[in-house]
């Protein structure tokens, strides 16, 4: 029996039909499936861990985007069971699915892969953090990215907008998915243009210590993709034992990277002045607020995190086995 974790209320309720279709496709391949609906407030992690500990399941399937992947993978690791982990893409960004070469729309193909059971090891990074006052924050495994600054602020706006739109039935049918994210990015750009939200960061790795001043964004990426279609480092893999750190200074630089690093973009060959990425198996990062004194916003795997003052990110090779 496989545990399928999904959110029927996602995509303004349209996900329920897709979940039913995925369940039918899996059962047509001879797989017995039990649905566990996601829970708000991060409680999905504990629910997955509890369900898997009883030993009734031979594997777990996350149906959703990078946030669902994050919660289910953390629950799997909390359970202490070494089970195969499958992903049926149903999110907005789908960085994980793209990096693993998984189908984004074809449910029959996705079900066939789960039934075949071919797995590959995937790295995870354990994130330990402290708030600006030095108090410890709950740790978590990251599989997609850890980000600080502008991108994290945009994600906060995205979740705020989604919560408001869900209360307006007519509007939520139109303003959802990519439109919500685009609206959040625009809102973050406007906010950043009105106030100086830059910050300083001191980064220590096995290569030494570097200090970055007046940053707008700082990304530590695990997979080949970031923010859906960005390829920050074409040589990056989900199983290379390292993550790539990209500091971004200036919103014009942020916009340039967003354009140049699009998957398949020919512009990459024309721009050779992009800042180099720092690749390492671990990072120690200390933050200092910028001129406005505001704390540094954070995100882990596309989910908003509390403001941070210090963070430690340590990669573990092959921490989970994903169905490919």
C-alpha positions as CSV (number, residue, x, y, z in Angstrom):
1,X,0.0,0.0,0.0
2,X,1.2,3.5,-0.9
3,X,0.4,6.7,1.0
4,X,-0.7,9.5,-1.3
5,X,-0.4,13.0,0.2
6,X,-2.3,15.7,-1.6
7,X,-4.4,18.8,-1.0
8,X,-7.9,18.5,-2.7
9,X,-8.5,22.2,-1.9
10,X,-5.5,23.4,-4.0
11,X,-5.9,25.3,-7.2
12,X,-9.2,26.7,-5.9
13,X,-10.6,23.2,-5.5
14,X,-9.7,22.0,-9.0
15,X,-7.0,19.7,-7.5
16,X,-9.7,17.2,-6.3
17,X,-10.4,16.0,-9.8
18,X,-6.7,15.6,-10.6
19,X,-6.2,13.7,-7.4
20,X,-9.0,11.3,-8.3
21,X,-7.5,10.8,-11.8
22,X,-4.1,10.2,-10.3
23,X,-5.5,7.7,-7.8
24,X,-7.3,5.9,-10.7
25,X,-4.1,5.8,-12.7
26,X,-2.1,4.3,-9.8
27,X,-4.7,1.7,-9.1
28,X,-4.9,0.8,-12.8
29,X,-1.2,-0.1,-12.4
30,X,-2.0,-2.4,-9.5
31,X,-1.0,0.0,-6.7
32,X,-3.1,0.2,-3.6
33,X,-3.3,3.8,-2.5
34,X,-4.6,5.6,0.6
35,X,-5.1,9.4,0.5
36,X,-3.8,11.6,3.3
37,X,-5.0,15.2,2.9
38,X,-2.5,17.9,3.7
39,X,-3.0,19.9,6.9
40,X,-2.4,23.7,7.4
41,X,0.2,25.2,9.7
42,X,3.0,22.7,8.8
43,X,1.1,19.8,10.5
44,X,1.4,17.7,7.3
45,X,4.9,16.7,8.4
46,X,3.8,15.1,11.6
47,X,0.8,13.5,10.0
48,X,3.0,11.8,7.4
49,X,5.5,10.7,10.0
50,X,2.8,9.1,12.1
51,X,1.2,7.4,9.2
52,X,4.4,5.9,7.9
53,X,5.6,4.6,11.3
54,X,2.9,1.9,11.6
55,X,4.6,-0.1,8.8
56,X,1.6,-0.5,6.6
57,X,3.0,1.4,3.6
58,X,5.6,0.4,1.1
59,X,6.2,3.9,-0.2
60,X,4.9,7.5,-0.1
61,X,3.7,9.8,-2.9
62,X,3.6,13.6,-2.7
63,X,1.2,15.1,-5.2
64,X,1.7,18.8,-5.5
65,X,4.5,21.3,-5.9
66,X,7.8,22.0,-4.1
67,X,6.0,22.9,-0.8
68,X,4.2,19.5,-0.7
69,X,7.5,17.8,-1.6
70,X,9.2,19.5,1.3
71,X,6.5,18.5,3.9
72,X,6.2,14.9,2.8
73,X,10.0,14.4,2.6
74,X,10.4,15.9,6.0
75,X,7.7,13.6,7.3
76,X,9.3,10.6,5.7
77,X,12.6,11.4,7.4
78,X,10.9,12.0,10.7
79,X,9.3,8.5,10.5
80,X,12.7,6.9,10.4
81,X,11.6,4.6,7.5
82,X,13.7,4.2,4.4
83,X,10.8,4.1,1.9
84,X,10.8,5.1,-1.8
85,X,9.5,8.6,-2.3
86,X,7.5,9.5,-5.4
87,X,6.4,12.9,-6.7
88,X,3.3,13.5,-8.9
89,X,3.8,17.1,-10.1
90,X,0.8,19.3,-9.5
91,X,2.2,22.6,-8.3
92,X,3.0,26.0,-9.8
93,X,6.8,26.0,-9.9
94,X,7.6,22.2,-9.9
95,X,11.3,22.8,-9.5
96,X,11.8,19.2,-8.1
97,X,9.8,17.6,-10.9
98,X,11.8,19.5,-13.6
99,X,15.1,18.7,-12.0
100,X,14.3,15.0,-11.7
101,X,12.9,14.9,-15.3
102,X,9.4,13.9,-14.1
103,X,6.3,14.5,-16.2
104,X,4.4,17.7,-15.4
105,X,1.0,16.8,-16.9
106,X,0.9,13.1,-17.9
107,X,-0.7,11.2,-14.9
108,X,-0.4,7.9,-16.7
109,X,3.3,8.4,-17.2
110,X,3.7,9.4,-13.5
111,X,1.8,6.3,-12.4
112,X,3.9,4.1,-14.6
113,X,7.1,5.4,-13.0
114,X,5.8,4.8,-9.5
115,X,4.8,1.2,-10.5
116,X,8.2,0.6,-12.0
117,X,9.8,1.6,-8.8
118,X,13.2,2.8,-10.1
119,X,14.7,5.1,-7.6
120,X,17.7,7.4,-7.4
121,X,19.3,9.1,-4.3
122,X,18.6,12.7,-3.7
123,X,20.5,15.1,-1.4
124,X,18.9,17.1,1.3
125,X,20.2,20.0,3.4
126,X,19.4,20.3,7.1
127,X,18.7,23.9,8.0
128,X,19.4,25.1,11.5
129,X,18.5,28.7,12.2
130,X,18.4,31.4,14.9
131,X,16.2,34.5,14.9
132,X,17.6,38.1,15.0
133,X,17.7,37.9,18.8
134,X,19.7,34.7,18.8
135,X,16.8,32.3,19.8
136,X,16.9,29.0,18.0
137,X,14.2,28.2,15.4
138,X,12.8,24.8,14.5
139,X,15.1,23.0,12.1
140,X,14.0,21.4,8.8
141,X,15.3,19.6,5.8
142,X,15.5,21.5,2.5
143,X,15.5,19.9,-0.9
144,X,14.8,22.8,-3.3
145,X,16.2,26.1,-2.0
146,X,16.8,28.3,0.9
147,X,16.4,32.0,0.2
148,X,16.8,35.4,2.0
149,X,15.6,38.9,1.1
150,X,13.6,39.9,-1.9
151,X,12.5,36.4,-3.0
152,X,11.4,35.5,0.4
153,X,9.4,38.7,0.7
154,X,7.7,38.0,-2.6
155,X,6.7,34.6,-1.3
156,X,5.2,36.1,1.8
157,X,3.1,38.4,-0.3
158,X,2.1,35.4,-2.4
159,X,0.8,33.6,0.6
160,X,-1.0,36.7,1.9
161,X,-2.6,37.2,-1.5
162,X,-3.7,33.6,-1.8
163,X,-5.3,33.7,1.6
164,X,-7.3,36.9,0.7
165,X,-8.3,35.6,-2.7
166,X,-9.6,32.3,-1.2
167,X,-12.3,34.4,0.6
168,X,-13.6,35.7,-2.8
169,X,-15.0,32.8,-4.8
170,X,-15.4,34.7,-8.1
171,X,-12.0,36.3,-8.0
172,X,-10.1,33.2,-6.9
173,X,-11.1,31.4,-10.2
174,X,-9.1,34.0,-12.1
175,X,-6.3,35.2,-9.8
176,X,-4.5,32.0,-8.9
177,X,-1.3,30.0,-9.5
178,X,1.1,32.0,-11.7
179,X,-0.9,35.2,-11.6
180,X,-0.7,35.2,-7.8
181,X,3.1,34.8,-7.9
182,X,3.5,37.4,-10.5
183,X,1.4,39.8,-8.5
184,X,3.5,39.1,-5.4
185,X,6.7,39.8,-7.3
186,X,5.4,43.1,-8.6
187,X,4.3,44.1,-5.1
188,X,7.7,43.2,-3.8
189,X,9.4,45.3,-6.5
190,X,7.3,48.3,-5.6
191,X,8.0,47.9,-1.9
192,X,11.7,47.5,-2.5
193,X,11.7,50.7,-4.7
194,X,10.2,52.7,-1.9
195,X,12.3,51.5,1.0
196,X,15.9,50.2,1.2
197,X,15.5,46.6,2.3
198,X,19.1,45.6,1.6
199,X,21.1,43.6,4.1
200,X,24.7,42.4,4.7
201,X,25.7,38.7,5.0
202,X,28.8,37.0,6.2
203,X,29.2,33.5,4.6
204,X,31.6,30.9,5.8
205,X,32.1,27.6,3.8
206,X,35.0,25.2,3.4
207,X,36.5,27.7,1.0
208,X,36.8,30.4,3.7
209,X,34.7,33.5,4.7
210,X,33.2,36.1,2.5
211,X,31.3,39.2,3.4
212,X,28.6,40.5,1.0
213,X,27.2,44.1,1.6
214,X,24.0,45.7,0.5
215,X,22.4,42.5,-0.9
216,X,18.8,42.4,-2.1
217,X,18.6,38.7,-2.3
218,X,20.6,35.6,-1.4
219,X,19.8,32.1,-2.7
220,X,21.2,28.8,-1.7
221,X,19.9,26.3,-4.3
222,X,19.9,22.5,-4.4
223,X,18.3,21.5,-7.7
224,X,19.0,22.5,-11.2
225,X,15.9,24.8,-11.3
226,X,15.0,27.8,-9.1
227,X,11.7,29.7,-9.3
228,X,10.3,27.4,-11.9
229,X,12.5,28.2,-15.0
230,X,15.7,29.7,-13.7
231,X,18.8,27.6,-14.2
232,X,21.3,29.4,-11.9
233,X,24.0,26.8,-12.6
234,X,23.6,24.4,-15.6
235,X,26.1,21.9,-14.0
236,X,24.1,21.6,-10.7
237,X,22.5,18.3,-9.8
238,X,20.2,17.1,-7.0
239,X,22.8,14.5,-6.0
240,X,26.1,16.3,-6.3
241,X,26.6,16.7,-2.5
242,X,26.6,20.5,-2.7
243,X,24.5,23.5,-3.0
244,X,25.1,26.7,-4.9
245,X,24.9,30.2,-3.3
246,X,24.0,33.2,-5.4
247,X,24.3,36.7,-3.9
248,X,22.2,39.3,-5.8
249,X,22.9,43.0,-5.4
250,X,20.4,45.4,-7.0
251,X,17.0,44.7,-8.3
252,X,18.2,45.3,-11.9
253,X,20.7,42.4,-11.3
254,X,17.8,40.3,-10.0
255,X,15.7,41.0,-13.1
256,X,18.7,40.3,-15.4
257,X,19.3,37.0,-13.8
258,X,15.6,36.1,-14.1
259,X,15.9,36.8,-17.8
260,X,19.3,35.4,-18.7
261,X,19.0,32.2,-16.6
262,X,15.6,31.0,-18.1
263,X,15.7,27.4,-19.2
264,X,17.0,27.4,-22.7
265,X,17.6,31.1,-22.9
266,X,20.1,32.1,-25.6
267,X,20.9,35.2,-23.7
268,X,23.2,33.3,-21.3
269,X,25.9,33.2,-24.0
270,X,25.8,37.0,-24.3
271,X,26.1,37.9,-20.7
272,X,29.4,36.9,-19.1
273,X,29.4,39.4,-16.2
274,X,27.0,37.5,-13.9
275,X,28.4,37.0,-10.5
276,X,29.9,33.5,-9.9
277,X,28.1,31.1,-7.7
278,X,29.7,29.7,-4.6
279,X,29.4,25.9,-4.4
280,X,29.9,24.1,-1.1
281,X,28.5,21.2,1.0
282,X,27.8,23.5,4.0
283,X,27.2,27.1,4.7
284,X,27.3,29.3,7.9
285,X,25.6,32.6,7.2
286,X,25.2,35.6,9.6
287,X,22.9,38.4,8.6
288,X,23.0,42.1,9.5
289,X,20.0,44.3,8.7
290,X,20.4,47.1,6.2
291,X,19.7,50.9,6.5
292,X,16.0,50.4,7.3
293,X,16.8,48.1,10.2
294,X,14.3,45.5,9.1
295,X,15.1,41.8,9.8
296,X,16.0,39.5,6.9
297,X,13.0,37.5,5.6
298,X,13.6,33.8,4.8
299,X,12.1,31.0,2.8
300,X,12.7,27.2,2.7
301,X,11.6,25.2,-0.3
302,X,9.2,28.0,-1.3
303,X,7.5,28.3,2.1
304,X,7.9,31.4,4.2
305,X,10.1,31.0,7.3
306,X,10.6,33.2,10.3
307,X,13.0,36.1,10.1
308,X,16.6,35.0,10.7
309,X,19.8,36.3,12.2
310,X,22.0,33.3,11.6
311,X,21.6,30.0,9.6
312,X,23.5,26.8,9.1
313,X,22.9,24.7,6.0
314,X,24.5,21.2,5.8
315,X,24.1,18.9,2.8
316,X,23.7,15.2,3.3
317,X,24.1,13.1,0.2
318,X,21.4,10.7,-0.8
319,X,19.2,11.3,2.2
320,X,16.1,10.1,0.4
321,X,15.4,7.8,-2.6
322,X,13.1,9.4,-5.1
323,X,11.2,7.5,-7.8
324,X,12.5,8.7,-11.2
